[in-house]
Amino acid sequence: MLSLIEIIANILIVAFAMFVIAIIVLLISVVATLFGKNFKTFFKKGLWAMMIAPLLFAYGIIIERNQYQINEIKIENEKVPTSFKDYRILQISDLHLHSFKNRDKTLEKFVEAINEQDADVVVFTGDLVSYGPWELDGLDTILSKIKAKDGIYSVMGNHDYSAYSNFPDSVQWRYVDELKVRQKDIGWHLLLDENIPLIRDNDTISLIGVENISTHRAFLSYGNLQKAMQGADGQYKILLSHDPTHWELEVKDTPEIDLMLSGHTHAMQFSIFGWSPSSFIFKEVAGLFQNENQYLYVNIGLGETLMKARIGTKPEITIFILNQ
């Protein structure tokens, strides 16, 4: 069930979309009069286009957010160790488990799809919850079924700090601590400004994870990249960092990092022909970006926040295949 705030927010989103369509119809009707059309008749017929908004929204709620896409990305870099040729890294992001309330079957379907990819390692790039750790109730068993040869690793996203419900500080940080424990309980290894080695034969890849780092004031920053990189001596280095604005902030100036994986944007859960309104906010909205030999990938996530629909932005599972 949606909260009252979420219901109101979703109604306002649809109403705004209908208003925008009405304005477009009005402008087109004015232009049509220049070609001999009757304004009143043309405008009335055009208003039927307003139904596009609620119909698209219904499609996004009922159908698209319950589907998934699997994107396969091949990453070639001479720094990839020989033993890691064809190594498979699976990324998921932004579950926002509040959005899976009463949608257990959809989450189970996603987990089955994840396991079918036979990944060497699974990484989660933040925003496990929207408000607090209670969102794991009843869903933790499903998430504990995710398996990978070298384990499941995660980082914190901005929502994971329970900062959007005006909790007193003592309560907020108690929830944060509980979420950390509950990730451990489901078998995930939470990286808090630290790194771990992934080892094959005599070769090593460093997997680095930072707490949330953002250039936007609305999204809290707690991470420390330099601390996280201490002792990371793998031949190839992968950074998990929730917010893609971290890329421009300091990752592009840290050439030791070869691949950064993030999420956060959701592509605003709305995209038409590859364009999303989130491009007004984020330079890197979704997909793969390159800076010389460095790569950034922005995953659009599996869950939703306020808008409980996905339109042109199917929930995403991404597979990275490393090669030299």
N, C-alpha and C positions, 0 to 999 in steps of 0.2 A: 504494500500500500504506500502511496505517496503521502508525504507530509502536506499540511495546508500550504506552506510556503512553496513547495515544489508544484503543487496543483496550480496555484496562482501564477507562478513563474511560467509554467507551460502554457497556460491560457493566454498570458500576455505575449508570449513568443508567437503564438498562432495569430493573435489579434494584430500584432505589429506586421506580420507577414501579409495578412489580408489587406491591411491599410496600404502597405507599399504597392501591392498589386493593384489596388483601386486607383492610386495615384498614377501608376503606369498606364492603366486603361483610360484614365481621364486625359492624359497627355496624348495618347494615341488617337483618342476620339477628336481632340482639337485639331490634330494634324489631318485626320480623315475628312473634316469639313472642307479642307482646301481642295479635296478631290470630289466634292459634290455629295458627300455622305451626310445624312441627317444626324446631327450630333446626339440628340436624345435617344434615338433608336439604336445608334451604334454603341453609345455608352451603356445602355441597359443590357444589350446583348453581351458586351464585353465584361460586365460585372460577374458573369458566370465564372470567369477566370479566377475570381477570388476563392473558389472552391478548391483550387490547386493546393493552397496552403494547408487546410485541414486534412485533405486526402494524403498529401505527402507526409504530414506529421503522423497520421494513422499508420501509413506504410512503415515509417521509421520506427514506430513503437512496436508494431505487431510482427513485422517481418525482418527488417534489416538488422536490428540490434541483436537478433537471435541467430544470425548467420555469422560466418567468419571467412576471412581471406587468409591464405598462406602465401607469403612473399619470400622468394628465395633470392638471396644476394650473394654473389661470388666476390670475395675480397682477395685480390692478389697483391702480395708485397714480398719482396726478397727477404725481409726480416722474419717471415714466418718460418719457424724451424721445420726441418725435413720431417720429423716425427709427427708434426701437426698438419701434414698435407691432408686435405679433405676433412679436416676437423669441423664438426657441426655445432654451432652455437645457436641456441634457440632463445629468442627474446620475446617476452610478453611485458605488458606495462599497464598501468592505470586500470586496475580491476574495479576500484570503487565499489566494494562489496555491497554497499547499501543498494546499489542498482540491481543486485542479483537477489534481493529479498523476494521470496516466492517464485524464483526462477532457477531453482536447483537443477532442473533438467538441462537448461541452457549451459550452466557452468560445467556440469558433468560432460556435456558434448564438447565443450572447449578443452577440457582436460584430456579427454580421449584423443582429440585431434593433436594435442601437444605430444602425448606419448607415442602416437603413431609416427612421429617424425624421427624417432630414434636418435635424439640429440646426444652429443657427448656431454654438453653442459647446458643447463637452463638458467637464464638470468631474468630477473624481474626488476624493472627500472622505476619503481616507486608508485605511490598512491594506492596502497592496498585497500585502504578504507577512505571514506569521505568525512566521517565525523569522529569515530572512535572504535576501539577494539571489539566492542560488542557485535560489530557487523560480521565478525568471524563466526559467531554462534550458528551452528548448524551447517556452516559451509567449510569449516576447517578440515573436516574429514575428507571432503571432496578434494581440496587443495593438497592434502597430504599424499594423494595418489599420484601427483606429478613425479616422474622419475627421470633421471639422467645418469649416465655412467660416472661423471665427475661431480655430480651434485647440483643443487639449486641454490643460487646466490641472489641476494636482493639488496636494494638500497631504500632509503627513506625518500618519500616525495613530500611536497608541501602539505598535503592533506593529512599525512600520517602523524603530524604533530598536534592534531586535534585543536587547531587554532581558529576554527571558524564557527564556534558555538559559544563564545564568551565564557568559557569555563574559568574559574579562578586558577591562578598559576599552579597551585599545589595539585589541583584536580587534573589540569591539563597534562602535567608532566607524569602524574601517576598513570594516566591513560597511555602516554607515550612509552613508558617502561613496560606496561602490560602488553602493548602491541609488539614490542621487541621480544618479549618472552614467548608470546603466542606464535611468532614466526619460527622461533627455534623449535617449538612444540610440533609444528607441522613438517619439520625437517628442512627448513630453509636456513641458509647461512647469511645472516644480515651483516653487511660490510659497513662499518661505521668509521669512515676516514681511515681505512686500512686496506691491505691487499693480501691476496693468497696466491701461491704458485699452482699452476696446472702443469703436471709433469707427464711427459711421454719419453720413455727411454732416458736419454741424457739431456733432453731438451726441456725448456721451461717457457711457459707463457705466464705473464703476470696479469691477474684480474684485480682491478683496483675499484673500490667503491667509496663514494663520498656522500655525506649527508647533503641535504638540499642546498643548492647554491643558485641564486637567481639575480638578475639585474633589475627585476621589477619589485617595487616596494611592497606590493600586495602579496608577494610570495617570499616567505621567510628564508633567510640564509643562515645555515649553521655549519656548513662543511668547510673543510680545510684540505685543499688538494695537495699541498706540499707534505702535510702530515701523512695523508693517505698513500703517497708515493714512496715514503721512506722504506728502503729495503726491497723495493720492487725491482728485481734484477733479471726478469725474464727477457728473452730475446725480442719478444713481441709483447706490447702492452695494450690492454683493453680497459677503458674507463667506463664505469656505470655511473651516470649522473643524470638525475631526473629531469632537470630543466635545460632545454637546449640553448638558452641564453648564456649558459656557462661556457659554451663553445667560443663565442666571441670574447667573453670576459677574460679568459685566461688559457683555455685549452689550446687554441690556435698558436699561442706563444709558448707552448710546451711541446716541442717536437718529439719528445720521448714517447708521447702518447700516440699510438697508431690508429686506434679505433675508439670512438666515443659512442655509447649507446644511451639514448634518452627517450623521453615520452612527453607527458605533460600537456601538449597542445590539444590532443584529441582531434586535431583539424577542425575544432569547434563542432564536431559531430555533424558537420554539414559541408558538402562539397559538390560543386557543379563543374563538370569537365575539368577536374583537377584543381579548380580554384576554390579556396575556402576563405571566409571573412576573417579567419584568424591570422591571415597574412597582414592585416592591419596592425597586429600586435607583435607577431613573431617573424623574424627574418627567415628562420628555418622552421617551416610548419610541419612538413611530413616528408619522409623519404630519405634518400642518400645525398650527402653533400661532401665535397672534397676540397681540401686545402693542401696542394702539393701531394705529399705521400700520406697525409692524414685523412681520415674519413669520420663523418658524423652521420648517424642514422637516427631519425626521429620516428618512433613507433606511435601510431594513433590510438593504441590502447584497446582494451576489451570491454570496459565498462563505461558508465556515463555519470555526469554530475547533474546539474539542474535540469537540463533538457533530457527527458527520458526517451530519446529517439536518436537514431543515426540515419542520416540521409546522404548517400554517396560516400559513406565512410564506414564500411563494414569493420567490425572488430578484427584486430590484426594479430597474427602470429607470424613472426619473421625468423627465417633460417639463414644464418651466415655460414658460408663454406669457405674456409681459409685455404689459400694456395700460394705458391711462390711465384 
